[in-house]
Amino acid sequence: MTDLSLMGLKIWDGLSDSYLPDTEVLVLDGAHISSVGNEPRGRQQDCSGLYALPGLIDAHIHLVLDPNISSALDQGKESQQQLTLKMEQRVAAMAAAGITSARDLGGGAWQELAIRDRIERGELVGPRLICAGQPLTSPGGHCHFWGGEASTIEQCDEVIDRQLARGVDLLKVMATGGSMTPQSRPIDSQFDLATLRHIVQRAAEQSYHVAAHCHGSNGIRDAAAAGVATIEHCSFVGPLGWGANYDEVAVAHMRSHGTAVSPTINSGWRRFIGGAGEAQRQDNLARLRQAGITLIASTDAGIPNIQHDDLPRALPGFAHFAGFSAVQCLRAATSDCANAIGLGAITGQLKAGFEADIVLYDRDPLSDLSVLEQPVAVYGRGRLLFG
């Protein structure tokens, strides 16, 4: 395959504080970046005036969920053909938005794995997907309707074995209850520490990581102590209310295990700006950052009103609540996110040897994050996905 040189770029590599000095050429060798420098090879494409960033990564989506349906129990009532078509449209929209990787954290019948595999084979345009399949949950617990109910370690093993047989990429556990499931409370823990440790050990045997849905502070503490890779939501719910039960012990466990927090800040968080919950959310995220905890970009896409291509719209709000500069926010959506979800050796950076996940913009995203909503072109593994 002939090399492709993208010429005349301002290049941000996913790590640096600004654009690379005296560097304006990305050379693509099929699916990979072969060099970042000034020496073109092969076919040349003039990209003068454009800005190149690594493809964006959303660490928490649900492809099977329809964001236009408000009730979780009303989801999944369409035919298999209708759902497949919607999922194809969702991954295409994600790619067009500059999202080149995403972690799918739950569905009931492994349809998202079929979409993942079709993208891998080049049959569909979409981002790289890593998928958890059916999340482990307690009987009647959060998202129990997806089929991952377990009350004992033996039953957890049955759920895990079922996911492994289907070819998942990681495990997801509902360490606490959630808001969308009737009779489930976010404050309540759903598994004890011993069970969570067993789930993490089972994942480690496959070189997989575990993502833990955690709202309640007690559940956050146990999941972090068990060594999960990411805490999803991290809402610090407890007797004092939503977000008002920051737990230093939990954070110490996160720090010792290198656990990242995926706070699922989407465009819907705009409703908190100027409201009573704004300061609490900002304070919790500031304390996590001060403790050395990595925050990664995630939207929970698929929940009501959060479209699957929401991430570019969400990132300015993420920066606002996390106290990030534009560059810090973009690291959270590229290199930091890739490292946290097990993709750090292949994507998240514009670097020789990495897969060619690249987004081009005609204005400077490092100066204005709103630019992210209008990419000029998107490459995923060297393939032009949009533009």
Secondary structure, DSSP 8 states (H G I E B T S, - for coil): ---EEEES-EE--SSSSS--TT--EEEEETTEEEEEES---SEEEE-TT-EEEE-EEEEEE-TT--TT---GGGTT-S-HHHHHHHHHHHHHHHHHTTEEEEEE---SSSHHHHHHHHHHTTSS---EEEE--S-BB-TT-TTGGGS-B-SSHHHHHHHHHHHHHHT-SSEEEE-B--SSSTT--TTSB-S-HHHHHHHHHHHHHTT--EEEEEEEHHHHHHHHHHT-SEEEEEEEEBTTBTT----HHHHHHHHHHT-EEE----GGGGGGTTSTTHHHHHHHHHHHHHTT--B-----BTSTT--TT-HHHHHHHHHHHHT--HHHHHHHTTHHHHHHTT-TTTSSS--TTSB--EEEESS-TTT-GGGGGS-SEEEETTEEEE-
